[in-house]
Amino acid sequence: MPKLRPLVWLAAVTFALWPHPCSGQFFLQPSDRVVLYGDSITELDKWPLVLETFVATRLPAHRCRFFNVAWSGETTWRSAGGTIDTRINRDVAPRLPDVIAILLGSNDGGYVAFSADRFSAFTTGYRNLLAKMSYACPGVRFTLSTPPAYDDVTREPSFAGGYNGVMQTYGAYVTNLAAAQGHRSVDMNTPMVDALKAVLPVDAAWAKLLIGDRIHPGEGMSLAMAGAVLTGWNAPGTVTDVRLSASGTVTASVNASLTGVVATATTLKWYQTDTCLPYPVNWGDRGSDLAATYSGFMDNLNMERLQISNLPASRYHLFIGTSYVGDFTPAQLGAGVNLARYSTTPMYKQAWQVYQAVQARAALFRSRWRALEYALSPVVSQPTMDRAATAMDDVETELAQRVWSLAQPKQQYYQLVAF
């Protein structure tokens, strides 16, 4: 065992699975430009899309910009995309970041038992990376994530302690480095491991698919990853919290404004305008369903509560706008229903449009960065490059504005009808 192993125990007791967002202001400020820097786990753009969509739907007035410049095979000290200096000066600094979120470490350990030499390269490289980024981007705020989980839960570890134990040692260093330098830190490893442990007894086959090759998380596990960052950023966990009685009395309305409430013996109707939208979990994907449910993402970061007490009938239809949401008993409604679990609501459908727009914007940015700026710059004249880059920037900006426009909540008409 390496001497730093006790730090893992410190990290384990410091962080818990899905802690409720801390009290305090959301880490991102309005109009922040966020650069995501990492390896193939980030380059795949799964958890970054969750992150951007969540911020757009939950804080629609923030209008933050996201730029994923991750590169497959990246370590703290080496990149397939050029030298570290090249990466910073070409890929990071030109985005004028207010925030840089770093997720590294998976490749640094070499997927072998702990090596003091590899660890030394990782720690030296990390300090050097932060120093160079700070110099190139004055005033930037950092979020340092511990290395993500290597799946030693659904499969036997390849050696004593497992590769995820190595990642935990690396993660303890990242946590301490962030504290020493005054940066925000995020424990991404623990929520991922605990999600695997929670899903395994429910669906063992799908638990293995959450990180199919033990390294690269799928769509479902990306919820746990982005959720860890959002929790570390003090993201608001409540979409809305609306509570009424059968008589039409509104007892609570968090992030929502209710008007025109009308109650009869068999119906309850009202208009509702929310301040934000739910995150649109892809409920058609089994991995997303399992991860969202068993990681705590829904309860802690995606609660769109509707609670109605003292209903006299035995069953009710719920309609929102022209959409039929579902049938509910008084007991279900009395306990509170999380509407974010229903893909039939107008709010979910609108949020899904936001997600699709985020995908389009991210794909356009990647084309501008990797295809134009990186691949073609050596063979295309600078004037042509400048014109093409400007045109693509204009398109990317327009797509970002479309994301923000689609994320603006709309008034909805609710109808609860006894049957």
Secondary structure, DSSP 8 states (H G I E B T S, - for coil): --TTHHHHHHHHHH--SS----SS--SS-TT-EEEEEESHHHHT-HHHHHHHHHHHHHSTTT--EEEE---TT--SS--TTS-HHHIIIIIIGGG--SEEEEE--TTTTTTSS--HHHHHHHHHHHHHHHHHHHHHSTT-EEEEE-------SSS--SSTTHHHHHHHHHHHHHHHHHHHHT-EEE--HHHHHHHHHHHTTT-HHHHHHHTTTSSS--HHHHHHHHHHHHHHTT---EEEEEEEETTS-EEEEETEEEEEEEE-SSEEEEEEEESS------TTSHHHHHHHHHSSHHHHH-EEEEEEE---SS-EEEEETTEEEEEE-HHHHHH-EEGGG-TTSHHHHHHHHHHHHHHHHHHHHHIIIIIIIIIITTTS-HHHHHHHHHHHHHHHHHHHHHHHHHTS--EEEEEEEE-
